[in-house]
Amino acid sequence: MSTRTTRSASAFRMGASLDHPEPRRERRGGAVALVLAAAALLPGCSSIMPSFVRGPSVPMGTPGFVSGFFGGVATEEPRAAIVSRDILSAGGSAVDAAVAGAFALSVTLPSRAGLGGGGACIVYNNRRREVEAVAFPAGARSVPPQGADRPAAVPMMARGLYLLHTRGGRLRFEQLVRPAEDLARFGTEVSRALTDDLAAVAAPLLNDPNARAVFGAPGGGPLRPGDRITQLDLGATLAQMRTGGVGELYQGGLSDRFADGSVIAGGGVTQDELRAARAQVVATERVDVSIDSVFFLPGAVDGGAGTAQAFQAVMAGQPALPPVGAPVGASTTLITMDQEGNAVTCAFSMNNLFGTGRVVPGTGILLAAAPGIGNVPPAPLAVALATNRDRRSFRAAAAGSGQYAAGAAAGATMAAALRRVAPGDMFTAVPDPGRGMVIACPSYAPGSNASCIGTADPRGTGVSIGTFGR
């Protein structure tokens, strides 16, 4: 199975698959089973069995299970892109690939995504013809914590990804945590995306001994490109959530250690706040354009990114300008699509680069900065997704990063996709420092998968990866 990774314009083609939810859990107890073997014995059960099954030589859940199209992914960190790609190749859905890729980003790009932070995603379920948003931004604090010199956000990532998995996940949730756990335990090469962020905040970040143990080079200074980053405490935390459920971080033994460690790290997150933390499924905002509908995060979730406004401006022939007072927090993005035309587009953030710059001792979790306290605004979470209004088909998914220009980047990129702009010119309307990325199917998917492309802004560190020439 041939694949190609590109840093800029690149096309990939896709096929068809299954969206078959399975039982899930947040807490320990009860094995989770994916019951597909019996269905394999029934003729004509294409609604149950994936259409890409080619035989028993490679079991489902193992890369290479899918023969032919398996979909594609675009994100800003290469190792996380490979994790998502492997999940698609193993028979996972777009939701599965997004969950696994997000957990991987918490290891490979912790400056912008992490268990201590949060995000938001828009999900398209082709079988149900539904578009919905899953919101889990790094939690605001109702009352500034006493004695906390760097107030931390309530961590939302794990619960958000668990809720995302319920919107069309096919593989077991614990299987999606494992790649990130292995990356943390055994280490991975530091990418340019992470070293660029380290260079921007190295001095204050490395003042924290727990952060210095993770992000400092052996000879002093921050990690450099090609260095290896190993996070044993974070690996152990991911392992505990994999075996005991993400509820461990919110009401289990891990929550006790996190709350106590948060006080030591100056973040002041309490056990009551952890127990009360909830991700939500929320309605999207919709803009109709010709035969398509474009969906955006509601204003209360996008953090002031103004993605919908930027999209409408570009469609009207005007420049994509960030809104006045747009937030400046750092974010990162991830887009996935599978063979059935299911798609997910996500943005994640720690609100500041590296959040508070403090790591909770014994957990490896970097604390996100609490929004609304001091000069920390909610981070811009800029994503958009388009479908055909009249038939069951996917058109495009876009996302944007780049601080105050994130919304302009996502909106301009979506407008370019709907206008069928050539991949090499897709980001000409994206203003600096914005960076866009997109998966688009000009002739719609899953019916015309050969038309699909995935591309990332060549000015940034993003990559697109998927099946090509199929």
Secondary structure, DSSP 8 states (H G I E B T S, - for coil): --EEEESSEEE--------------SSS-S------TTGGGSTT-TTTS-TT---TTS-TTSTT-S-S---EEEESSHHHHHHHHHHHHTT--HHHHHHHHHHHHHHH-TTT--TTSEEEEEEEETTTTEEEEEEE--B--SS--TT-SS-B-B--HHHHHHHHHTTT--S-HHHHHHHHHHHHHH-EE--HHHHHHHHHHHHHHTTSHHHHHHHB-TTSSB--TT-EE--HHHHHHHHHHHHH-TTHHHHSHHHHHHHHHHHHTT----HHHHHH---EEE--EEEEETTEEEEE--TTTTTT--HHHHHHHHHTT------TT----EEEEEEEE-TTS-EEEEEEEEESTTTTS-B-TTT--B--B-TTSTT------EEEEEEESSSS-EEEEEEEESGGGHHHHHHHHHHHHHTT--GGGTTTT--TT-EEEEEEEEEEETTTGGG-EEEE-TTSS-EEEEE---
